[in-house]
Amino acid sequence: MGIPNVKALELIVLSLLAKRTLARKPEPEAVTDQSQSVKDYNRVMETNLTANYAVGLDLIYRTGVKTHGAKALDLCSGPGYFALCLAKYLNYSSVKGVDLSLPMVDSANKNSKQWNLSNRAQFFRENILHINEFSKYDVITFTNAAHHMPDVRVIKQILEKAQSLVKDTGLILLTDLARLKTSKLTEKFVRYAGREFIEKNMPAMYEDFHNSMYAAFSPEELSAAIPSHSDRLWVHIIPRGLTCFQALIGLPVGETSVFKRDSAQWATSDIHSSPDSISDWKVLKNVVNNAEIVLYHPSTNISKAAA
Ligand SMILES: C[S@@+](CC[C@H](N)C(=O)[O-])C[C@H]1O[C@@H](n2cnc3c(N)ncnc32)[C@H](O)[C@@H]1O
């Protein structure tokens, strides 16, 4: 993608100057079971989205929670790659992924076999709005999927459910796109950031990315999904300049510092599909390091405190 170039700078400037006028348009199909979409998304490890996965993995890594031998639940797992990355790169010993799309679940279980991880990572067809689960997890992840939900109240219910399923020592991680301020900006951004999907003959991926940028929640909207009652400190990471993604982290109970260590060496990891993905990772790492960090502590009614 090669983000830090003239086009990216133009997008940043336009974003800084823009007033928010773009209303949200929910996804036309919340569940991804259309065959071309499933096929294209199954090729995601060939794209620069691996840099986006590295960001999610790195956020977990930097909090310093136990990952080696730990147990993970991945919500809306799609073709399963982020869940498989939890096992492969952070050494989770048991990973369960759930998605409502049967073809996605089938792809994910095939990918798990291909990655030789089927003993540690399994995928099931389940609606995350009605999760029937009694185990406790060390991490619950929900990546690139909040924008598939009908509204922010539903995301709040999901995060509340996640709170009941995660150990006190565990972590909840949501990463997602953030809706840009205007449709003009969104169109320019999708043409720019999505061009590799056209180059790689992934038309459905391009179309889905386009729809997703309109379905994404703004950071203000997503902050309303933080559980009203929580023993945890919640952290909202909001990139400055071009706010096209965001992350919400529910820290372990009693934990007050967000990051315990520097990023892992993702630039030399084999997670990346290409040199472009490595350079995107480097840009995204800087973006996260310079992002606005907003802390929420629902149980003490300190609703907002900038760090
Ligand atoms: C964009 S994909 C994200 C996949 C993956 N988490 C990632 O980061 O690559 C969103 C997924 O959410 C799934 N989904 C949407 N609504 C769902 C629901 N209510 N329960 C379970 N999965 C759902 C879709 O089927 C789709 O596979």
The ligand as an SDF file (V2000), in Angstrom:
LIG
                    3D

 27 29  0  0  0  0  0  0  0  0999 V2000
  -14.9360   -8.7940    7.8070 C   0  0  0  0  0  0  0  0  0  0  0  0
  -15.0960  -10.3930    8.4680 S   0  0  0  0  0  0  0  0  0  0  0  0
  -13.8500  -10.3600    9.7420 C   0  0  0  0  0  0  0  0  0  0  0  0
  -13.0970  -11.6400    9.8140 C   0  0  0  0  0  0  0  0  0  0  0  0
  -11.9220  -11.6770   10.8000 C   0  0  0  0  0  0  0  0  0  0  0  0
  -12.3150  -11.3600   12.1520 N   0  0  0  0  0  0  0  0  0  0  0  0
  -10.7520  -10.8140   10.3670 C   0  0  0  0  0  0  0  0  0  0  0  0
  -10.2880   -9.9710   11.1570 O   0  0  0  0  0  0  0  0  0  0  0  0
  -10.2740  -10.9890    9.2600 O   0  0  0  0  0  0  0  0  0  0  0  0
  -16.5780  -10.2770    9.4130 C   0  0  0  0  0  0  0  0  0  0  0  0
  -17.2090  -11.6320    9.7230 C   0  0  0  0  0  0  0  0  0  0  0  0
  -18.2800  -11.4560   10.6650 O   0  0  0  0  0  0  0  0  0  0  0  0
  -19.2090  -12.5040   10.4350 C   0  0  0  0  0  0  0  0  0  0  0  0
  -20.4770  -12.2100   11.1540 N   0  0  0  0  0  0  0  0  0  0  0  0
  -21.3270  -11.1900   10.9360 C   0  0  0  0  0  0  0  0  0  0  0  0
  -22.3370  -11.2340   11.8300 N   0  0  0  0  0  0  0  0  0  0  0  0
  -22.1120  -12.2920   12.6510 C   0  0  0  0  0  0  0  0  0  0  0  0
  -22.7880  -12.8420   13.7770 C   0  0  0  0  0  0  0  0  0  0  0  0
  -23.9190  -12.3040   14.2430 N   0  0  0  0  0  0  0  0  0  0  0  0
  -22.2630  -13.9280   14.3950 N   0  0  0  0  0  0  0  0  0  0  0  0
  -21.1020  -14.4860   13.9310 C   0  0  0  0  0  0  0  0  0  0  0  0
  -20.4270  -14.0170   12.8520 N   0  0  0  0  0  0  0  0  0  0  0  0
  -20.9270  -12.9320   12.2200 C   0  0  0  0  0  0  0  0  0  0  0  0
  -19.3100  -12.5590    8.9370 C   0  0  0  0  0  0  0  0  0  0  0  0
  -19.8570  -13.7610    8.4830 O   0  0  0  0  0  0  0  0  0  0  0  0
  -17.8310  -12.3510    8.5410 C   0  0  0  0  0  0  0  0  0  0  0  0
  -17.1900  -13.5790    8.3460 O   0  0  0  0  0  0  0  0  0  0  0  0
  1  2  1  0
  2  3  1  0
  2 10  1  0
  3  4  1  0
  4  5  1  0
  5  6  1  0
  5  7  1  0
  7  8  2  0
  7  9  1  0
 10 11  1  0
 11 12  1  0
 11 26  1  0
 12 13  1  0
 13 14  1  0
 13 24  1  0
 14 15  1  0
 14 23  1  0
 15 16  2  0
 16 17  1  0
 17 18  1  0
 17 23  2  0
 18 19  1  0
 18 20  2  0
 20 21  1  0
 21 22  2  0
 22 23  1  0
 24 25  1  0
 24 26  1  0
 26 27  1  0
M  CHG  2   2   1   9  -1
M  END
$$$$
